[in-house]
């Protein structure tokens, strides 16, 4: 059985926005480029990447080839990488140079070692309500996540979350399925059409205590 990928929200990627902790997303992937930053520390070719720390850089790439965009140089008629922000690490110079090592192996945008997960195609807000304590916690989650994975997000607010039965609209939720697979509605499109604040209409997930703390 294949291991499920980990999904991240854009906000989670955006939190990693320094040279010492740098993530980017592109073409649906989330990559931790911190090791790359350490490897080339002080190199000017890191600047375009640093300027986009924590952001989505899909516009740098061709979605079909998964490679950096290219163009034909009008002066030399040669195909070059298109880097309007400036040349960055692992992209070759415009002409022959003695300081360019062509045997770099996989460029960082193709190197799976940097990949930490996938960027959610659709995030949504939910309200997790503890019916025992009446405490409510708003969570931004990935639509691709199962309830078990959402539970992992919630554990920092309630370490005994596994000791509760999770319900919506009176029905128990299948923790191996996503919110939509559990028929938890997502009205974001309709709310946007009606120009209503979606944050005011986040669905509620009710937690019912099982009187068992052994799963904490």
C-alpha positions, 0 to 999 in steps of 0.5 A: 500500500502506497504511503499517502502524501502529506498536504500543506496549505499555502499558509503553512508554506508561507510560514517557511520564509527565511534563508534558514528555513525556506520552502516554496511550492510549484506545480502542486509540490511543496519543497524544502529548499533549506539544504540548497540554501545551506549548500550554496550559502552566499551565492548570488544565484540564491537571490531569486529563490530567497525573494520568493521564500514561502511563495508559489513559483509555478510561473517559473515552470512549464507545466507539461515538461516540469522544467523551467520555462524556455525561450529563443534568445533573439541574439544567438537563436539559442534556447535559453531558460527564461528567468526574468527575476535573474538566473538562479541556482542550477540554471546555466549561464547564457554563454560558455563560462569557466566557473559553470559546472555542468555536471550538477546532476538533477537540478533542484526542481527535479530532485525529489529529495527536496519534496516534503509534500503536496500543495492543497488544491483547495483549503477549507475552514471548519469549526471543531467543537468539543461538546464536553467543554464547549471549546471551539477551535477553527482549523484551516484544513486541506480538502484532500486530507482524511479526518484522521489527518485533520485529527493530527492537526487538532491534537495540538489543541486537545491531546485526547482527541482520539478519545472522542467520536467525531460527528457532523449533523448527527452522523458519525464520521469515517476517519479514513475518509475526507470531509467531502466523502463524509458528506460535510458540505463545502459552500465556498463557491455558493458563498462567494457567488452570494458575496457572503463571508465564508468564515462565518459559515464554516461547518461544525465538527462535533466531538463527543467524549467516549469516557476513555482517555487511554487513546490520548 
